[in-house]
Amino acid sequence: MPEAPATFQFIADKGDARSRLDRILVRRVTDITRFSRTVARQWIESGVVIVDGLPALRASTRVREGAEVTVRIPTSALRRVRPAAEESALDVLHEDDAILIVNKPAGVVVHPSYKQLSGTLLNAVLWRTRGDASIAPGVVTRLDKDTSGLVLVALNAQAHAQLQRDAAAGTLHKRYLACVIASPMPREGRITLPIGRDPDDRRRMIVSDQGALSETRYEVVATTDAGITLVACTLITGRTHQIRVHLAASGWPIAGDPIYGSPHPLMARQALHASALSLRHPVTREPLSFESRLPADMQRLLDAHGTI
């Protein structure tokens, strides 16, 4: 397996802010090389991790939002295999030299992992951009496999870094639509429950006093005569499964969500859709906005229950 690159840099975003440095490295560096918290601590203690220009020698170091982190990756580290380009259809809303906006259907994994190396959205992006050695796609706004909607992909490292800075500064906005089995009251507001990993199941997130500060703003868009409500959610922070956890903890579980919500005969997946994305272009700084209409399965769910 080829050696890892000499250095790896990123800007700490809201999801990283105030987290332990070793945990942040595991989240970030595992895309490049096989990694664990034990290895992360070893690298930190050996002085190869630089935060805002200064060596960080403690794994427990808390990182501020917007911090620049540089990892001088040891030559002994083995790089993960680069995902292969695979021919597959993409619903592209926008494409230029710096970014790609894709409308992802439910059921598609965004990024390859050790469990699934092929058939992902990134494999398809690599096929679309094949032949241009200057392009190095990086997914900026990931979605769960069974969440549909808009995904932002940076096509080079400079664009990726700028978009991360924009996200940390709060100028990259994401709006979601969810069908919940409840009638939220009040009809608009914000949910500010801290979120952390479930100690009994690392795949799940839970509301926890030891969790990270998390905020979701919501607004009721439409109701039905059978208790299904269409809710618009805007992420202020970007925790794993944040909307799903926040809505469920508020007593408004997402229809069809197999982990946090409730089964529904008309939904084979969680009824959650990334419907809108606004940002400043990472190069021109032009304001851009994109929208994706409600997918057919969520629309059928609302229609079947009589939207009011």
C-alpha positions as CSV (number, residue, x, y, z in Angstrom):
1,M,0.0,0.0,0.0
2,P,1.5,3.5,-0.9
3,E,2.7,5.9,1.7
4,A,0.5,8.6,3.1
5,P,1.0,12.2,2.0
6,A,3.6,14.2,4.0
7,T,1.0,16.6,5.5
8,F,-2.7,16.9,6.0
9,Q,-4.4,20.2,6.8
10,F,-8.0,21.2,7.8
11,I,-10.0,23.9,9.4
12,A,-11.8,22.9,12.6
13,D,-15.6,23.4,12.0
14,K,-18.5,23.6,14.4
15,G,-18.6,19.8,14.7
16,D,-15.0,19.9,15.9
17,A,-15.1,22.9,18.2
18,R,-14.2,22.2,21.8
19,S,-13.8,18.5,21.1
20,R,-10.6,16.6,22.2
21,L,-7.9,16.7,19.6
22,D,-7.4,12.9,19.5
23,R,-11.1,12.5,18.7
24,I,-11.0,15.2,16.0
25,L,-8.0,13.5,14.3
26,V,-9.8,10.1,14.3
27,R,-12.7,11.8,12.5
28,R,-10.6,13.6,10.0
29,V,-7.5,11.5,9.3
30,T,-9.2,8.1,8.9
31,D,-10.1,9.2,5.3
32,I,-6.4,9.1,4.6
33,T,-4.9,6.4,6.7
34,R,-6.1,3.7,9.1
35,F,-6.3,5.4,12.5
36,S,-7.4,4.9,16.1
37,R,-7.4,7.1,19.2
38,T,-4.3,5.2,20.4
39,V,-2.4,6.1,17.3
40,A,-3.8,9.7,17.4
41,R,-2.4,10.1,21.0
42,Q,1.0,8.7,19.9
43,W,1.2,11.2,17.0
44,I,0.1,14.1,19.2
45,E,2.7,13.3,21.9
46,S,5.4,13.0,19.3
47,G,4.8,16.6,18.2
48,V,3.5,15.9,14.6
49,V,0.2,17.8,15.2
50,I,0.2,21.6,14.9
51,V,-2.8,23.7,15.9
52,D,-2.7,27.4,14.8
53,G,1.1,27.1,14.2
54,L,2.0,25.6,17.6
55,P,2.6,22.0,18.5
56,A,-0.2,20.4,20.5
57,L,1.3,17.8,22.8
58,R,-1.8,16.7,24.7
59,A,-4.6,14.5,23.3
60,S,-7.0,16.3,25.6
61,T,-6.4,19.6,23.9
62,R,-9.7,21.4,23.1
63,V,-9.8,22.9,19.6
64,R,-11.5,26.2,18.9
65,E,-13.9,26.5,15.9
66,G,-11.9,27.8,12.9
67,A,-8.5,26.6,14.1
68,E,-6.0,25.5,11.5
69,V,-4.8,22.0,12.2
70,T,-1.7,20.5,10.4
71,V,-0.7,16.9,10.7
72,R,2.8,15.9,9.6
73,I,1.9,12.3,8.8
74,P,4.8,9.9,9.6
75,T,6.2,8.0,6.5
76,S,5.4,4.7,8.2
77,A,1.6,5.5,8.0
78,L,-0.1,3.6,5.2
79,R,-2.6,5.5,3.1
80,R,-6.1,4.1,2.5
81,V,-6.7,2.9,-1.0
82,R,-8.1,5.7,-3.2
83,P,-11.7,5.1,-4.2
84,A,-12.1,3.9,-7.7
85,A,-13.9,5.9,-10.4
86,E,-17.2,4.1,-11.3
87,E,-19.6,5.0,-14.0
88,S,-22.9,5.9,-12.4
89,A,-25.6,8.5,-13.0
90,L,-25.5,11.8,-11.0
91,D,-28.3,14.4,-10.7
92,V,-26.1,17.5,-11.0
93,L,-27.5,20.9,-10.2
94,H,-24.3,22.9,-10.6
95,E,-20.8,22.3,-11.7
96,D,-17.7,24.5,-12.2
97,D,-14.0,24.2,-11.6
98,A,-14.3,24.4,-7.9
99,I,-17.6,22.8,-6.7
100,L,-20.2,20.3,-7.7
101,I,-23.8,20.3,-6.3
102,V,-25.5,16.9,-6.5
103,N,-29.0,15.8,-5.7
104,K,-28.5,12.4,-4.0
105,P,-31.3,9.8,-3.9
106,A,-32.1,7.9,-0.8
107,G,-30.2,4.6,-0.5
108,V,-26.8,5.9,-1.8
109,V,-23.8,6.0,0.5
110,V,-22.0,9.3,0.1
111,H,-18.4,8.3,0.8
112,P,-16.6,4.9,0.7
113,S,-15.7,3.2,3.9
114,Y,-14.0,0.0,4.9
115,K,-17.4,-1.6,4.8
116,Q,-18.3,-0.3,1.3
117,L,-15.6,0.7,-1.2
118,S,-17.8,1.0,-4.3
119,G,-21.2,2.1,-5.4
120,T,-21.0,5.5,-3.5
121,L,-21.6,9.0,-4.7
122,L,-17.9,9.8,-4.5
123,N,-17.1,6.9,-6.8
124,A,-19.5,8.4,-9.3
125,V,-18.0,11.9,-8.9
126,L,-14.5,10.4,-9.6
127,W,-15.9,9.0,-12.8
128,R,-17.4,12.3,-13.8
129,T,-14.2,14.1,-13.2
130,R,-11.8,11.5,-14.5
131,G,-9.0,12.7,-16.8
132,D,-8.4,15.9,-14.9
133,A,-5.4,15.3,-12.6
134,S,-6.0,18.7,-10.8
135,I,-9.3,17.5,-9.4
136,A,-9.4,16.0,-5.9
137,P,-13.0,15.7,-4.8
138,G,-13.9,16.2,-1.2
139,V,-17.4,15.9,0.2
140,V,-18.3,19.0,2.3
141,T,-21.9,18.3,3.3
142,R,-22.4,14.5,3.9
143,L,-25.8,12.8,4.2
144,D,-26.8,9.5,5.7
145,K,-27.3,6.7,3.3
146,D,-31.1,6.9,3.5
147,T,-31.4,10.7,3.6
148,S,-32.0,12.3,0.2
149,G,-31.1,15.7,-1.1
150,L,-28.3,18.2,-1.8
151,V,-24.7,17.3,-1.4
152,L,-21.9,19.8,-1.8
153,V,-18.6,18.5,-3.2
154,A,-15.4,20.6,-3.4
155,L,-13.2,19.7,-6.4
156,N,-9.9,20.7,-5.0
157,A,-8.1,21.2,-1.7
158,Q,-8.3,25.0,-1.8
159,A,-12.0,25.1,-2.4
160,H,-12.5,22.5,0.3
161,A,-10.6,24.5,2.9
162,Q,-12.5,27.7,2.0
163,L,-15.9,26.0,2.3
164,Q,-14.8,24.6,5.7
165,R,-13.9,28.1,6.8
166,D,-17.3,29.4,5.6
167,A,-19.1,26.6,7.4
168,A,-17.2,27.5,10.6
169,A,-18.2,31.2,10.1
170,G,-21.8,30.3,9.7
171,T,-22.1,31.4,6.1
172,L,-22.9,28.0,4.6
173,H,-26.6,27.2,5.3
174,K,-28.4,23.8,5.0
175,R,-32.2,23.3,5.2
176,Y,-33.9,20.0,5.6
177,L,-37.5,18.8,5.3
178,A,-38.7,16.0,7.6
179,C,-42.1,14.2,7.9
180,V,-42.7,13.6,11.6
181,I,-45.3,11.6,13.4
182,A,-46.6,14.4,15.6
183,S,-47.8,17.9,15.6
184,P,-44.9,20.0,16.9
185,M,-45.8,22.8,19.4
186,P,-44.9,25.5,19.2
187,R,-45.0,25.5,15.4
188,E,-41.6,27.1,15.2
189,G,-38.6,27.3,17.5
190,R,-35.2,25.9,18.3
191,I,-34.0,22.7,19.9
192,T,-30.8,23.1,21.9
193,L,-30.1,19.7,23.4
194,P,-26.5,18.4,23.7
195,I,-25.7,15.4,21.6
196,G,-23.1,12.6,22.2
197,R,-22.5,9.0,21.3
198,D,-24.5,6.3,22.9
199,P,-22.0,4.4,25.2
200,D,-23.9,1.2,24.7
201,D,-24.0,1.5,20.8
202,R,-21.4,3.6,19.1
203,R,-23.5,3.8,15.9
204,R,-26.2,5.8,17.7
205,M,-26.2,9.3,19.0
206,I,-28.2,10.4,22.1
207,V,-29.1,13.5,24.0
208,S,-26.5,13.6,26.8
209,D,-25.3,16.2,29.4
210,Q,-21.8,15.2,28.4
211,G,-22.5,15.7,24.7
212,A,-21.6,18.6,22.4
213,L,-23.7,21.8,22.2
214,S,-26.2,21.3,19.4
215,E,-28.8,23.6,17.9
216,T,-31.6,22.9,15.3
217,R,-34.1,25.5,14.3
218,Y,-37.5,24.2,13.0
219,E,-40.7,25.4,11.5
220,V,-43.9,23.6,10.7
221,V,-44.6,23.7,6.9
222,A,-47.7,21.6,6.4
223,T,-49.9,19.3,8.5
224,T,-52.2,16.4,7.6
225,D,-55.4,15.2,9.1
226,A,-53.7,12.0,10.3
227,G,-50.9,13.5,12.5
228,I,-48.1,13.6,9.9
229,T,-46.4,17.0,9.8
230,L,-43.9,18.4,7.4
231,V,-41.2,20.3,9.3
232,A,-38.4,22.5,7.9
233,C,-35.2,22.2,9.9
234,T,-32.1,24.4,9.7
235,L,-28.8,23.2,11.2
236,I,-26.9,25.7,13.3
237,T,-24.5,23.1,14.4
238,G,-23.7,19.9,12.4
239,R,-23.6,16.9,14.7
240,T,-24.0,13.3,13.5
241,H,-27.7,12.5,13.1
242,Q,-28.5,15.8,14.7
243,I,-32.0,16.4,13.2
244,R,-33.1,12.8,13.7
245,V,-32.0,12.9,17.4
246,H,-33.4,16.3,18.1
247,L,-36.8,15.7,16.6
248,A,-37.1,12.3,18.3
249,A,-36.0,13.7,21.7
250,S,-38.6,16.4,21.3
251,G,-41.4,13.8,20.9
252,W,-41.6,14.3,17.1
253,P,-39.9,11.2,15.6
254,I,-39.3,11.1,11.8
255,A,-41.5,8.7,10.0
256,G,-39.7,5.6,8.8
257,D,-36.5,6.2,10.8
258,P,-35.3,2.8,11.9
259,I,-33.1,4.0,14.7
260,Y,-34.6,7.1,16.2
261,G,-38.1,7.3,14.8
262,S,-41.1,5.1,14.1
263,P,-41.8,2.5,11.3
264,H,-44.3,3.5,8.7
265,P,-45.9,1.4,6.0
266,L,-45.4,4.1,3.4
267,M,-41.8,4.9,4.2
268,A,-38.9,2.4,3.6
269,R,-36.4,4.9,5.1
270,Q,-36.3,8.0,7.3
271,A,-38.5,10.8,5.7
272,L,-35.6,13.3,5.7
273,H,-34.5,15.4,2.7
274,A,-31.8,18.0,2.4
275,S,-33.9,20.5,0.4
276,A,-31.9,23.8,0.3
277,L,-28.3,24.9,0.3
278,S,-26.9,28.4,0.3
279,L,-23.2,29.4,0.2
280,R,-20.6,31.7,-1.1
281,H,-18.6,30.4,-4.0
282,P,-15.2,29.4,-2.6
283,V,-13.3,31.2,-5.4
284,T,-15.5,34.0,-6.8
285,R,-17.3,34.6,-3.4
286,E,-20.6,34.9,-5.3
287,P,-23.7,34.0,-3.3
288,L,-25.3,30.8,-4.5
289,S,-28.5,29.1,-3.6
290,F,-29.9,25.7,-4.6
291,E,-33.1,23.8,-3.9
292,S,-34.3,20.3,-4.3
293,R,-38.0,19.4,-4.4
294,L,-39.6,17.0,-2.0
295,P,-38.9,13.4,-3.2
296,A,-41.7,11.2,-4.4
297,D,-41.9,8.9,-1.4
298,M,-42.2,11.8,1.1
299,Q,-44.8,13.5,-1.1
300,R,-46.8,10.2,-1.3
301,L,-46.7,10.0,2.5
302,L,-48.2,13.5,2.9
303,D,-50.8,13.0,0.1
304,A,-51.9,9.7,1.6
305,H,-52.7,11.4,4.9
306,G,-54.4,14.5,3.4
307,T,-52.3,17.6,3.6
308,I,-54.1,20.5,5.2
